[in-house]
Each structure stands twice: as structure tokens, then as C-alpha cells.
Amino acid sequence: MMPSDKSAVEQAYAFFHQKERVYAHSTSEAEKDHIEETIAAYVNAMSPALYACLSEGDNSYLREHPAFGEQLKDALRKLEQALAES
């Protein structure tokens, strides 16, 4: 269950959505690395409750390269669902 702070969910969704669109279409590894670093910094500063809901206890979620692209899509799905339910 997502935290009740709808504005935090909306803000995270908007930020992740923008970054995912660029990440998905980028052919530059440097640009993708920059997006990964930016998202990692964002999740380090975001609401711990929201991160816990998104990560489901995985502390590497959106913080490590190997699964980043899929995790970013997963986070967007979860945030979309939370917004639709609010």
C-alpha cells in the first residue's frame, strides 16, 4: 500500500516518467549513467515510506545498474496504480 501523501506519489511519478522516456530512447551510455545516478540520488532523498512501497524491501532498487531499466518501469507501474486508486 502506498503512503497517503498523494503529492509525493505524483512528484515521483512525474520525475520517473520524464527520466524513463529519455532513458528508454537514449543511445548514449553516458546519458543513461547520468539518469541512473540522478534517480539514485532522488530515491535516497525521497520519502522512506514511498521507497519501501516501491522497492518491497530491496535496498538496491533503482540504485544499481544491472536491473535499473526494468526497475524504473516497475516503479512507474506501481506509481500509476497508486494514482489511479487515489
mmCIF file as gemmi writes it, N, C-alpha and C atoms, coordinates in Angstrom:
data_model
loop_
_atom_site.group_PDB
_atom_site.id
_atom_site.type_symbol
_atom_site.label_atom_id
_atom_site.label_alt_id
_atom_site.label_comp_id
_atom_site.label_asym_id
_atom_site.label_entity_id
_atom_site.label_seq_id
_atom_site.pdbx_PDB_ins_code
_atom_site.Cartn_x
_atom_site.Cartn_y
_atom_site.Cartn_z
_atom_site.occupancy
_atom_site.B_iso_or_equiv
_atom_site.pdbx_formal_charge
_atom_site.auth_seq_id
_atom_site.auth_asym_id
_atom_site.pdbx_PDB_model_num
ATOM 1 N N . MET Axp A 1 ? 0.848 -1.182 0 1 0 ? 1 A 1
ATOM 2 C CA . MET Axp A 1 ? 0 0 0 1 0 ? 1 A 1
ATOM 3 C C . MET Axp A 1 ? 0.89 1.24 0 1 0 ? 1 A 1
ATOM 4 N N . MET Axp A 2 ? 0.576 2.156 -0.871 1 0 ? 2 A 1
ATOM 5 C CA . MET Axp A 2 ? 1.348 3.4 -0.993 1 0 ? 2 A 1
ATOM 6 C C . MET Axp A 2 ? 1.022 4.343 0.164 1 0 ? 2 A 1
ATOM 7 N N . PRO Axp A 3 ? 1.975 5.179 0.514 1 0 ? 3 A 1
ATOM 8 C CA . PRO Axp A 3 ? 1.717 6.191 1.535 1 0 ? 3 A 1
ATOM 9 C C . PRO Axp A 3 ? 0.592 7.118 1.079 1 0 ? 3 A 1
ATOM 10 N N . SER Axp A 4 ? -0.058 7.766 2.021 1 0 ? 4 A 1
ATOM 11 C CA . SER Axp A 4 ? -1.21 8.611 1.7 1 0 ? 4 A 1
ATOM 12 C C . SER Axp A 4 ? -0.823 9.979 1.148 1 0 ? 4 A 1
ATOM 13 N N . ASP Axp A 5 ? 0.455 10.305 1.089 1 0 ? 5 A 1
ATOM 14 C CA . ASP Axp A 5 ? 0.893 11.596 0.57 1 0 ? 5 A 1
ATOM 15 C C . ASP Axp A 5 ? 0.845 11.583 -0.956 1 0 ? 5 A 1
ATOM 16 N N . LYS Axp A 6 ? -0.318 11.966 -1.486 1 0 ? 6 A 1
ATOM 17 C CA . LYS Axp A 6 ? -0.526 11.916 -2.934 1 0 ? 6 A 1
ATOM 18 C C . LYS Axp A 6 ? 0.46 12.804 -3.679 1 0 ? 6 A 1
ATOM 19 N N . SER Axp A 7 ? 0.823 13.935 -3.099 1 0 ? 7 A 1
ATOM 20 C CA . SER Axp A 7 ? 1.751 14.836 -3.792 1 0 ? 7 A 1
ATOM 21 C C . SER Axp A 7 ? 3.124 14.192 -3.958 1 0 ? 7 A 1
ATOM 22 N N . ALA Axp A 8 ? 3.566 13.402 -2.987 1 0 ? 8 A 1
ATOM 23 C CA . ALA Axp A 8 ? 4.854 12.712 -3.103 1 0 ? 8 A 1
ATOM 24 C C . ALA Axp A 8 ? 4.79 11.657 -4.206 1 0 ? 8 A 1
ATOM 25 N N . VAL Axp A 9 ? 3.664 10.974 -4.312 1 0 ? 9 A 1
ATOM 26 C CA . VAL Axp A 9 ? 3.479 9.973 -5.363 1 0 ? 9 A 1
ATOM 27 C C . VAL Axp A 9 ? 3.452 10.658 -6.727 1 0 ? 9 A 1
ATOM 28 N N . GLU Axp A 10 ? 2.715 11.756 -6.836 1 0 ? 10 A 1
ATOM 29 C CA . GLU Axp A 10 ? 2.641 12.495 -8.102 1 0 ? 10 A 1
ATOM 30 C C . GLU Axp A 10 ? 4.007 13.028 -8.514 1 0 ? 10 A 1
ATOM 31 N N . GLN Axp A 11 ? 4.735 13.566 -7.559 1 0 ? 11 A 1
ATOM 32 C CA . GLN Axp A 11 ? 6.063 14.112 -7.855 1 0 ? 11 A 1
ATOM 33 C C . GLN Axp A 11 ? 7.011 13.008 -8.323 1 0 ? 11 A 1
ATOM 34 N N . ALA Axp A 12 ? 7.014 11.892 -7.637 1 0 ? 12 A 1
ATOM 35 C CA . ALA Axp A 12 ? 7.877 10.773 -8.024 1 0 ? 12 A 1
ATOM 36 C C . ALA Axp A 12 ? 7.487 10.261 -9.407 1 0 ? 12 A 1
ATOM 37 N N . TYR Axp A 13 ? 6.183 10.147 -9.647 1 0 ? 13 A 1
ATOM 38 C CA . TYR Axp A 13 ? 5.732 9.673 -10.955 1 0 ? 13 A 1
ATOM 39 C C . TYR Axp A 13 ? 6.203 10.605 -12.067 1 0 ? 13 A 1
ATOM 40 N N . ALA Axp A 14 ? 6.015 11.893 -11.903 1 0 ? 14 A 1
ATOM 41 C CA . ALA Axp A 14 ? 6.411 12.854 -12.941 1 0 ? 14 A 1
ATOM 42 C C . ALA Axp A 14 ? 7.916 12.788 -13.196 1 0 ? 14 A 1
ATOM 43 N N . PHE Axp A 15 ? 8.695 12.73 -12.135 1 0 ? 15 A 1
ATOM 44 C CA . PHE Axp A 15 ? 10.15 12.684 -12.266 1 0 ? 15 A 1
ATOM 45 C C . PHE Axp A 15 ? 10.598 11.395 -12.946 1 0 ? 15 A 1
ATOM 46 N N . PHE Axp A 16 ? 10.092 10.263 -12.468 1 0 ? 16 A 1
ATOM 47 C CA . PHE Axp A 16 ? 10.473 8.972 -13.044 1 0 ? 16 A 1
ATOM 48 C C . PHE Axp A 16 ? 10.012 8.855 -14.492 1 0 ? 16 A 1
ATOM 49 N N . HIS Axp A 17 ? 8.82 9.335 -14.774 1 0 ? 17 A 1
ATOM 50 C CA . HIS Axp A 17 ? 8.286 9.242 -16.134 1 0 ? 17 A 1
ATOM 51 C C . HIS Axp A 17 ? 9.176 10.007 -17.113 1 0 ? 17 A 1
ATOM 52 N N . GLN Axp A 18 ? 9.541 11.216 -16.738 1 0 ? 18 A 1
ATOM 53 C CA . GLN Axp A 18 ? 10.408 12.027 -17.603 1 0 ? 18 A 1
ATOM 54 C C . GLN Axp A 18 ? 11.738 11.318 -17.838 1 0 ? 18 A 1
ATOM 55 N N . LYS Axp A 19 ? 12.35 10.833 -16.789 1 0 ? 19 A 1
ATOM 56 C CA . LYS Axp A 19 ? 13.657 10.181 -16.902 1 0 ? 19 A 1
ATOM 57 C C . LYS Axp A 19 ? 13.565 8.869 -17.668 1 0 ? 19 A 1
ATOM 58 N N . GLU Axp A 20 ? 12.485 8.111 -17.488 1 0 ? 20 A 1
ATOM 59 C CA . GLU Axp A 20 ? 12.34 6.842 -18.182 1 0 ? 20 A 1
ATOM 60 C C . GLU Axp A 20 ? 12.197 7.041 -19.684 1 0 ? 20 A 1
ATOM 61 N N . ARG Axp A 21 ? 11.487 8.086 -20.1 1 0 ? 21 A 1
ATOM 62 C CA . ARG Axp A 21 ? 11.311 8.355 -21.536 1 0 ? 21 A 1
ATOM 63 C C . ARG Axp A 21 ? 12.665 8.618 -22.192 1 0 ? 21 A 1
ATOM 64 N N . VAL Axp A 22 ? 13.497 9.389 -21.536 1 0 ? 22 A 1
ATOM 65 C CA . VAL Axp A 22 ? 14.828 9.677 -22.085 1 0 ? 22 A 1
ATOM 66 C C . VAL Axp A 22 ? 15.686 8.42 -22.038 1 0 ? 22 A 1
ATOM 67 N N . TYR Axp A 23 ? 15.662 7.739 -20.898 1 0 ? 23 A 1
ATOM 68 C CA . TYR Axp A 23 ? 16.478 6.531 -20.715 1 0 ? 23 A 1
ATOM 69 C C . TYR Axp A 23 ? 16.142 5.473 -21.765 1 0 ? 23 A 1
ATOM 70 N N . ALA Axp A 24 ? 14.87 5.261 -22.022 1 0 ? 24 A 1
ATOM 71 C CA . ALA Axp A 24 ? 14.427 4.219 -22.942 1 0 ? 24 A 1
ATOM 72 C C . ALA Axp A 24 ? 14.873 4.47 -24.371 1 0 ? 24 A 1
ATOM 73 N N . HIS Axp A 25 ? 15.032 5.727 -24.737 1 0 ? 25 A 1
ATOM 74 C CA . HIS Axp A 25 ? 15.371 6.065 -26.118 1 0 ? 25 A 1
ATOM 75 C C . HIS Axp A 25 ? 16.818 6.521 -26.307 1 0 ? 25 A 1
ATOM 76 N N . SER Axp A 26 ? 17.57 6.578 -25.25 1 0 ? 26 A 1
ATOM 77 C CA . SER Axp A 26 ? 18.942 7.06 -25.335 1 0 ? 26 A 1
ATOM 78 C C . SER Axp A 26 ? 19.866 5.994 -25.921 1 0 ? 26 A 1
ATOM 79 N N . THR Axp A 27 ? 20.78 6.454 -26.738 1 0 ? 27 A 1
ATOM 80 C CA . THR Axp A 27 ? 21.824 5.566 -27.256 1 0 ? 27 A 1
ATOM 81 C C . THR Axp A 27 ? 23.167 5.89 -26.616 1 0 ? 27 A 1
ATOM 82 N N . SER Axp A 28 ? 23.167 6.838 -25.706 1 0 ? 28 A 1
ATOM 83 C CA . SER Axp A 28 ? 24.396 7.272 -25.041 1 0 ? 28 A 1
ATOM 84 C C . SER Axp A 28 ? 24.521 6.605 -23.672 1 0 ? 28 A 1
ATOM 85 N N . GLU Axp A 29 ? 25.56 5.811 -23.5 1 0 ? 29 A 1
ATOM 86 C CA . GLU Axp A 29 ? 25.792 5.177 -22.193 1 0 ? 29 A 1
ATOM 87 C C . GLU Axp A 29 ? 26.056 6.227 -21.116 1 0 ? 29 A 1
ATOM 88 N N . ALA Axp A 30 ? 26.717 7.303 -21.484 1 0 ? 30 A 1
ATOM 89 C CA . ALA Axp A 30 ? 26.984 8.37 -20.509 1 0 ? 30 A 1
ATOM 90 C C . ALA Axp A 30 ? 25.676 9.004 -20.048 1 0 ? 30 A 1
ATOM 91 N N . GLU Axp A 31 ? 24.745 9.218 -20.971 1 0 ? 31 A 1
ATOM 92 C CA . GLU Axp A 31 ? 23.45 9.793 -20.613 1 0 ? 31 A 1
ATOM 93 C C . GLU Axp A 31 ? 22.671 8.826 -19.718 1 0 ? 31 A 1
ATOM 94 N N . LYS Axp A 32 ? 22.684 7.547 -20.054 1 0 ? 32 A 1
ATOM 95 C CA . LYS Axp A 32 ? 21.995 6.56 -19.227 1 0 ? 32 A 1
ATOM 96 C C . LYS Axp A 32 ? 22.61 6.494 -17.828 1 0 ? 32 A 1
ATOM 97 N N . ASP Axp A 33 ? 23.935 6.525 -17.748 1 0 ? 33 A 1
ATOM 98 C CA . ASP Axp A 33 ? 24.601 6.517 -16.443 1 0 ? 33 A 1
ATOM 99 C C . ASP Axp A 33 ? 24.194 7.737 -15.621 1 0 ? 33 A 1
ATOM 100 N N . HIS Axp A 34 ? 24.109 8.889 -16.275 1 0 ? 34 A 1
ATOM 101 C CA . HIS Axp A 34 ? 23.706 10.116 -15.58 1 0 ? 34 A 1
ATOM 102 C C . HIS Axp A 34 ? 22.276 9.981 -15.046 1 0 ? 34 A 1
ATOM 103 N N . ILE Axp A 35 ? 21.379 9.418 -15.846 1 0 ? 35 A 1
ATOM 104 C CA . ILE Axp A 35 ? 19.998 9.22 -15.401 1 0 ? 35 A 1
ATOM 105 C C . ILE Axp A 35 ? 19.961 8.26 -14.218 1 0 ? 35 A 1
ATOM 106 N N . GLU Axp A 36 ? 20.728 7.19 -14.278 1 0 ? 36 A 1
ATOM 107 C CA . GLU Axp A 36 ? 20.779 6.24 -13.157 1 0 ? 36 A 1
ATOM 108 C C . GLU Axp A 36 ? 21.26 6.923 -11.882 1 0 ? 36 A 1
ATOM 109 N N . GLU Axp A 37 ? 22.279 7.753 -11.998 1 0 ? 37 A 1
ATOM 110 C CA . GLU Axp A 37 ? 22.797 8.479 -10.834 1 0 ? 37 A 1
ATOM 111 C C . GLU Axp A 37 ? 21.766 9.473 -10.301 1 0 ? 37 A 1
ATOM 112 N N . THR Axp A 38 ? 21.068 10.14 -11.208 1 0 ? 38 A 1
ATOM 113 C CA . THR Axp A 38 ? 20.05 11.118 -10.812 1 0 ? 38 A 1
ATOM 114 C C . THR Axp A 38 ? 18.892 10.442 -10.085 1 0 ? 38 A 1
ATOM 115 N N . ILE Axp A 39 ? 18.438 9.317 -10.621 1 0 ? 39 A 1
ATOM 116 C CA . ILE Axp A 39 ? 17.348 8.576 -9.978 1 0 ? 39 A 1
ATOM 117 C C . ILE Axp A 39 ? 17.801 8.044 -8.617 1 0 ? 39 A 1
ATOM 118 N N . ALA Axp A 40 ? 19.015 7.524 -8.538 1 0 ? 40 A 1
ATOM 119 C CA . ALA Axp A 40 ? 19.524 7.014 -7.257 1 0 ? 40 A 1
ATOM 120 C C . ALA Axp A 40 ? 19.569 8.125 -6.21 1 0 ? 40 A 1
ATOM 121 N N . ALA Axp A 41 ? 20.008 9.307 -6.604 1 0 ? 41 A 1
ATOM 122 C CA . ALA Axp A 41 ? 20.028 10.439 -5.675 1 0 ? 41 A 1
ATOM 123 C C . ALA Axp A 41 ? 18.611 10.806 -5.25 1 0 ? 41 A 1
ATOM 124 N N . TYR Axp A 42 ? 17.677 10.753 -6.189 1 0 ? 42 A 1
ATOM 125 C CA . TYR Axp A 42 ? 16.278 11.066 -5.872 1 0 ? 42 A 1
ATOM 126 C C . TYR Axp A 42 ? 15.721 10.068 -4.857 1 0 ? 42 A 1
ATOM 127 N N . VAL Axp A 43 ? 15.922 8.765 -5.096 1 0 ? 43 A 1
ATOM 128 C CA . VAL Axp A 43 ? 15.359 7.781 -4.166 1 0 ? 43 A 1
ATOM 129 C C . VAL Axp A 43 ? 16.04 7.844 -2.803 1 0 ? 43 A 1
ATOM 130 N N . ASN Axp A 44 ? 17.29 8.268 -2.768 1 0 ? 44 A 1
ATOM 131 C CA . ASN Axp A 44 ? 17.969 8.429 -1.475 1 0 ? 44 A 1
ATOM 132 C C . ASN Axp A 44 ? 17.362 9.552 -0.651 1 0 ? 44 A 1
ATOM 133 N N . ALA Axp A 45 ? 16.708 10.511 -1.323 1 0 ? 45 A 1
ATOM 134 C CA . ALA Axp A 45 ? 16.126 11.66 -0.625 1 0 ? 45 A 1
ATOM 135 C C . ALA Axp A 45 ? 14.601 11.577 -0.515 1 0 ? 45 A 1
ATOM 136 N N . MET Axp A 46 ? 13.985 10.619 -1.171 1 0 ? 46 A 1
ATOM 137 C CA . MET Axp A 46 ? 12.518 10.56 -1.182 1 0 ? 46 A 1
ATOM 138 C C . MET Axp A 46 ? 11.975 10.019 0.136 1 0 ? 46 A 1
ATOM 139 N N . SER Axp A 47 ? 10.685 10.079 0.269 1 0 ? 47 A 1
ATOM 140 C CA . SER Axp A 47 ? 10.001 9.551 1.445 1 0 ? 47 A 1
ATOM 141 C C . SER Axp A 47 ? 10.394 8.093 1.661 1 0 ? 47 A 1
ATOM 142 N N . PRO Axp A 48 ? 10.922 7.769 2.84 1 0 ? 48 A 1
ATOM 143 C CA . PRO Axp A 48 ? 11.281 6.368 3.106 1 0 ? 48 A 1
ATOM 144 C C . PRO Axp A 48 ? 10.083 5.421 2.97 1 0 ? 48 A 1
ATOM 145 N N . ALA Axp A 49 ? 8.896 5.893 3.328 1 0 ? 49 A 1
ATOM 146 C CA . ALA Axp A 49 ? 7.707 5.047 3.217 1 0 ? 49 A 1
ATOM 147 C C . ALA Axp A 49 ? 7.377 4.763 1.753 1 0 ? 49 A 1
ATOM 148 N N . LEU Axp A 50 ? 7.501 5.769 0.904 1 0 ? 50 A 1
ATOM 149 C CA . LEU Axp A 50 ? 7.23 5.582 -0.52 1 0 ? 50 A 1
ATOM 150 C C . LEU Axp A 50 ? 8.277 4.647 -1.133 1 0 ? 50 A 1
ATOM 151 N N . TYR Axp A 51 ? 9.538 4.862 -0.786 1 0 ? 51 A 1
ATOM 152 C CA . TYR Axp A 51 ? 10.591 3.976 -1.307 1 0 ? 51 A 1
ATOM 153 C C . TYR Axp A 51 ? 10.367 2.537 -0.858 1 0 ? 51 A 1
ATOM 154 N N . ALA Axp A 52 ? 9.971 2.35 0.377 1 0 ? 52 A 1
ATOM 155 C CA . ALA Axp A 52 ? 9.72 0.997 0.886 1 0 ? 52 A 1
ATOM 156 C C . ALA Axp A 52 ? 8.603 0.313 0.103 1 0 ? 52 A 1
ATOM 157 N N . CYS Axp A 53 ? 7.58 1.071 -0.246 1 0 ? 53 A 1
ATOM 158 C CA . CYS Axp A 53 ? 6.482 0.501 -1.043 1 0 ? 53 A 1
ATOM 159 C C . CYS Axp A 53 ? 6.946 0.135 -2.44 1 0 ? 53 A 1
ATOM 160 N N . LEU Axp A 54 ? 7.728 0.996 -3.046 1 0 ? 54 A 1
ATOM 161 C CA . LEU Axp A 54 ? 8.215 0.738 -4.4 1 0 ? 54 A 1
ATOM 162 C C . LEU Axp A 54 ? 9.213 -0.42 -4.423 1 0 ? 54 A 1
ATOM 163 N N . SER Axp A 55 ? 10.146 -0.405 -3.484 1 0 ? 55 A 1
ATOM 164 C CA . SER Axp A 55 ? 11.254 -1.369 -3.502 1 0 ? 55 A 1
ATOM 165 C C . SER Axp A 55 ? 10.897 -2.73 -2.93 1 0 ? 55 A 1
ATOM 166 N N . GLU Axp A 56 ? 9.828 -2.789 -2.16 1 0 ? 56 A 1
ATOM 167 C CA . GLU Axp A 56 ? 9.417 -4.021 -1.496 1 0 ? 56 A 1
ATOM 168 C C . GLU Axp A 56 ? 10.571 -4.656 -0.727 1 0 ? 56 A 1
ATOM 169 N N . GLY Axp A 57 ? 11.367 -3.805 -0.065 1 0 ? 57 A 1
ATOM 170 C CA . GLY Axp A 57 ? 12.454 -4.274 0.785 1 0 ? 57 A 1
ATOM 171 C C . GLY Axp A 57 ? 13.786 -4.498 0.095 1 0 ? 57 A 1
ATOM 172 N N . ASP Axp A 58 ? 13.852 -4.253 -1.203 1 0 ? 58 A 1
ATOM 173 C CA . ASP Axp A 58 ? 15.1 -4.428 -1.958 1 0 ? 58 A 1
ATOM 174 C C . ASP Axp A 58 ? 15.881 -3.112 -1.923 1 0 ? 58 A 1
ATOM 175 N N . ASN Axp A 59 ? 16.918 -3.052 -1.093 1 0 ? 59 A 1
ATOM 176 C CA . ASN Axp A 59 ? 17.678 -1.808 -0.924 1 0 ? 59 A 1
ATOM 177 C C . ASN Axp A 59 ? 18.495 -1.416 -2.152 1 0 ? 59 A 1
ATOM 178 N N . SER Axp A 60 ? 18.621 -2.318 -3.123 1 0 ? 60 A 1
ATOM 179 C CA . SER Axp A 60 ? 19.338 -1.974 -4.351 1 0 ? 60 A 1
ATOM 180 C C . SER Axp A 60 ? 18.4 -1.429 -5.428 1 0 ? 60 A 1
ATOM 181 N N . TYR Axp A 61 ? 17.104 -1.427 -5.14 1 0 ? 61 A 1
ATOM 182 C CA . TYR Axp A 61 ? 16.081 -0.998 -6.093 1 0 ? 61 A 1
ATOM 183 C C . TYR Axp A 61 ? 16.344 0.438 -6.557 1 0 ? 61 A 1
ATOM 184 N N . LEU Axp A 62 ? 16.486 0.6 -7.856 1 0 ? 62 A 1
ATOM 185 C CA . LEU Axp A 62 ? 16.769 1.884 -8.509 1 0 ? 62 A 1
ATOM 186 C C . LEU Axp A 62 ? 18.105 2.496 -8.092 1 0 ? 62 A 1
ATOM 187 N N . ARG Axp A 63 ? 18.97 1.668 -7.52 1 0 ? 63 A 1
ATOM 188 C CA . ARG Axp A 63 ? 20.268 2.176 -7.076 1 0 ? 63 A 1
ATOM 189 C C . ARG Axp A 63 ? 21.447 1.474 -7.749 1 0 ? 63 A 1
ATOM 190 N N . GLU Axp A 64 ? 21.173 0.403 -8.485 1 0 ? 64 A 1
ATOM 191 C CA . GLU Axp A 64 ? 22.256 -0.352 -9.103 1 0 ? 64 A 1
ATOM 192 C C . GLU Axp A 64 ? 21.962 -0.606 -10.577 1 0 ? 64 A 1
ATOM 193 N N . HIS Axp A 65 ? 23.009 -0.653 -11.366 1 0 ? 65 A 1
ATOM 194 C CA . HIS Axp A 65 ? 22.901 -0.727 -12.816 1 0 ? 65 A 1
ATOM 195 C C . HIS Axp A 65 ? 22.213 -1.97 -13.392 1 0 ? 65 A 1
ATOM 196 N N . PRO Axp A 66 ? 22.517 -3.19 -12.951 1 0 ? 66 A 1
ATOM 197 C CA . PRO Axp A 66 ? 22.05 -4.375 -13.685 1 0 ? 66 A 1
ATOM 198 C C . PRO Axp A 66 ? 20.549 -4.419 -13.992 1 0 ? 66 A 1
ATOM 199 N N . ALA Axp A 67 ? 19.711 -4.054 -13.057 1 0 ? 67 A 1
ATOM 200 C CA . ALA Axp A 67 ? 18.263 -4.154 -13.264 1 0 ? 67 A 1
ATOM 201 C C . ALA Axp A 67 ? 17.585 -2.791 -13.347 1 0 ? 67 A 1
ATOM 202 N N . PHE Axp A 68 ? 18.353 -1.736 -13.491 1 0 ? 68 A 1
ATOM 203 C CA . PHE Axp A 68 ? 17.801 -0.384 -13.394 1 0 ? 68 A 1
ATOM 204 C C . PHE Axp A 68 ? 16.642 -0.131 -14.355 1 0 ? 68 A 1
ATOM 205 N N . GLY Axp A 69 ? 16.814 -0.44 -15.63 1 0 ? 69 A 1
ATOM 206 C CA . GLY Axp A 69 ? 15.779 -0.147 -16.624 1 0 ? 69 A 1
ATOM 207 C C . GLY Axp A 69 ? 14.453 -0.801 -16.294 1 0 ? 69 A 1
ATOM 208 N N . GLU Axp A 70 ? 14.494 -2.065 -15.926 1 0 ? 70 A 1
ATOM 209 C CA . GLU Axp A 70 ? 13.262 -2.778 -15.579 1 0 ? 70 A 1
ATOM 210 C C . GLU Axp A 70 ? 12.67 -2.265 -14.272 1 0 ? 70 A 1
ATOM 211 N N . GLN Axp A 71 ? 13.536 -1.931 -13.321 1 0 ? 71 A 1
ATOM 212 C CA . GLN Axp A 71 ? 13.035 -1.408 -12.052 1 0 ? 71 A 1
ATOM 213 C C . GLN Axp A 71 ? 12.38 -0.042 -12.237 1 0 ? 71 A 1
ATOM 214 N N . LEU Axp A 72 ? 12.9 0.767 -13.135 1 0 ? 72 A 1
ATOM 215 C CA . LEU Axp A 72 ? 12.296 2.07 -13.386 1 0 ? 72 A 1
ATOM 216 C C . LEU Axp A 72 ? 10.901 1.886 -13.986 1 0 ? 72 A 1
ATOM 217 N N . LYS Axp A 73 ? 10.753 0.962 -14.91 1 0 ? 73 A 1
ATOM 218 C CA . LYS Axp A 73 ? 9.427 0.664 -15.471 1 0 ? 73 A 1
ATOM 219 C C . LYS Axp A 73 ? 8.499 0.127 -14.391 1 0 ? 73 A 1
ATOM 220 N N . ASP Axp A 74 ? 9.013 -0.728 -13.52 1 0 ? 74 A 1
ATOM 221 C CA . ASP Axp A 74 ? 8.227 -1.284 -12.421 1 0 ? 74 A 1
ATOM 222 C C . ASP Axp A 74 ? 7.753 -0.178 -11.482 1 0 ? 74 A 1
ATOM 223 N N . ALA Axp A 75 ? 8.638 0.736 -11.157 1 0 ? 75 A 1
ATOM 224 C CA . ALA Axp A 75 ? 8.27 1.848 -10.276 1 0 ? 75 A 1
ATOM 225 C C . ALA Axp A 75 ? 7.161 2.687 -10.915 1 0 ? 75 A 1
ATOM 226 N N . LEU Axp A 76 ? 7.266 2.932 -12.196 1 0 ? 76 A 1
ATOM 227 C CA . LEU Axp A 76 ? 6.224 3.705 -12.883 1 0 ? 76 A 1
ATOM 228 C C . LEU Axp A 76 ? 4.884 2.977 -12.838 1 0 ? 76 A 1
ATOM 229 N N . ARG Axp A 77 ? 4.88 1.673 -13.057 1 0 ? 77 A 1
ATOM 230 C CA . ARG Axp A 77 ? 3.631 0.906 -12.982 1 0 ? 77 A 1
ATOM 231 C C . ARG Axp A 77 ? 2.998 1.02 -11.594 1 0 ? 77 A 1
ATOM 232 N N . LYS Axp A 78 ? 3.831 0.879 -10.564 1 0 ? 78 A 1
ATOM 233 C CA . LYS Axp A 78 ? 3.329 0.956 -9.196 1 0 ? 78 A 1
ATOM 234 C C . LYS Axp A 78 ? 2.786 2.349 -8.886 1 0 ? 78 A 1
ATOM 235 N N . LEU Axp A 79 ? 3.487 3.377 -9.333 1 0 ? 79 A 1
ATOM 236 C CA . LEU Axp A 79 ? 3.039 4.746 -9.08 1 0 ? 79 A 1
ATOM 237 C C . LEU Axp A 79 ? 1.764 5.057 -9.862 1 0 ? 79 A 1
ATOM 238 N N . GLU Axp A 80 ? 1.664 4.59 -11.102 1 0 ? 80 A 1
ATOM 239 C CA . GLU Axp A 80 ? 0.437 4.772 -11.9 1 0 ? 80 A 1
ATOM 240 C C . GLU Axp A 80 ? -0.744 4.121 -11.187 1 0 ? 80 A 1
ATOM 241 N N . GLN Axp A 81 ? -0.534 2.916 -10.689 1 0 ? 81 A 1
ATOM 242 C CA . GLN Axp A 81 ? -1.6 2.214 -9.993 1 0 ? 81 A 1
ATOM 243 C C . GLN Axp A 81 ? -2.028 2.989 -8.744 1 0 ? 81 A 1
ATOM 244 N N . ALA Axp A 82 ? -1.071 3.486 -7.998 1 0 ? 82 A 1
ATOM 245 C CA . ALA Axp A 82 ? -1.383 4.256 -6.787 1 0 ? 82 A 1
ATOM 246 C C . ALA Axp A 82 ? -2.17 5.516 -7.129 1 0 ? 82 A 1
ATOM 247 N N . LEU Axp A 83 ? -1.815 6.177 -8.206 1 0 ? 83 A 1
ATOM 248 C CA . LEU Axp A 83 ? -2.524 7.391 -8.616 1 0 ? 83 A 1
ATOM 249 C C . LEU Axp A 83 ? -3.942 7.048 -9.082 1 0 ? 83 A 1
ATOM 250 N N . ALA Axp A 84 ? -4.1 5.939 -9.767 1 0 ? 84 A 1
ATOM 251 C CA . ALA Axp A 84 ? -5.421 5.538 -10.24 1 0 ? 84 A 1
ATOM 252 C C . ALA Axp A 84 ? -6.336 5.174 -9.072 1 0 ? 84 A 1
ATOM 253 N N . GLU Axp A 85 ? -5.765 4.668 -8.018 1 0 ? 85 A 1
ATOM 254 C CA . GLU Axp A 85 ? -6.547 4.242 -6.842 1 0 ? 85 A 1
ATOM 255 C C . GLU Axp A 85 ? -6.854 5.402 -5.891 1 0 ? 85 A 1
ATOM 256 N N . SER Axp A 86 ? -6.182 6.53 -6.081 1 0 ? 86 A 1
ATOM 257 C CA . SER Axp A 86 ? -6.388 7.64 -5.121 1 0 ? 86 A 1
ATOM 258 C C . SER Axp A 86 ? -7.531 8.54 -5.536 1 0 ? 86 A 1
